[in-house]
Amino acid sequence: MRTWAIIPVKRLVEAKSSLSEALTFVQRRELVLRMLADVLNAVRDARSVAGTIVVSPDEEVLRSARASHALGIPEPNVGLNKALELASEHAVAKGATSILILPSDLPLLRAADVENIIAMASSPRGVVIAPSKDNGTNALFLRPPNVMDLRFGGESFPAHIAGARAVGIRPHIYRSITVATDIDDTADLPSVEAYGPGTRTRDFLRSLRS
């Protein structure tokens, strides 16, 4: 079975406006690219992942993804869930039999998390969901890739659970601080300091204080 990872990224000009009181636009832009690099590194080091797609309307993001040997797919301004569906179709065309959708703002993600999530789905039809700290979805594994509708946005964790059950699948739930910790506001930044040694994100945040 071949798993492809899919990582959506917004336009850099829209990136992390919730951090605008603490970081300048240039700093927020760099933070987004550093977090994406950390996610791509974790996925690359996971042996169970056959390939990675980054889907974004931002050409700089796509160039960064391609430099990290990921496939960059332009998002045609169709909204998050539709963009993920288009990326999933690309993955299937490349031979994917399952997909793992990950946000780009998970700087604490580890290859072990990716492997553990994939390992939880042992049947031909499977769903694994990792919740965020605010009841969103920070990882969604689907086998096959179109096994259920995508419901990202807001409190999507219970929506994805309901969606899996609606197609007759009992979803597995993966809980880990390294996956649950996304960076939405300034209160999240200390977690990177505490749990993110060796990450490009932590190095960048520490450089801001020097």
GIVEN-V117818 format. One record per backbone hydrogen bond with DSSP energy under -1.0 kcal/mol. NH is the residue of the N-H (numbers start at 1). CO is the residue of the C=O. Records with the same first field share a line. If there is no record, write none. Layout:
# GIVEN-V117818
NH=CO + CO
This chain:
# GIVEN-V117818
4=98
5=51
6=100
7=53
9=55
14=11
15=12
19=16
20=17
22=19
23=19
28=24
29=25
30=26
31=27
32=28
33=29
34=30
35=31
36=32
37=33
38=34
39=35
40=36
41=37
42=38
43=39
44=40
45=41
46=43
49=46
50=3
53=5
54=71
55=7
56=73
62=58
63=59
64=60
65=61
66=62
67=63
69=66
70=65
71=52
73=54
75=56
83=79
84=80
85=81
86=82
87=83
88=84
89=85
90=86
91=87
92=88
93=89
94=90
95=92
96=91
97=2
98=2
99=142
100=4
101=140
102=6
109=106
114=110
115=111
116=112
117=113
118=114
119=115
120=116
121=118
126=143
128=141
129=172
130=139
132=136
133=180
135=132
138=130
139=130
140=101
141=128
142=99
143=126
147=144
156=154
157=135
160=156
161=157
162=158
163=159
164=160
165=161
166=162
168=165
169=164
172=127
174=129
180=176
181=177
182=180
183=105
188=185
193=189
194=190
195=191
196=192
199=196
203=199
204=200
205=201
206=202
207=203
208=204
209=206
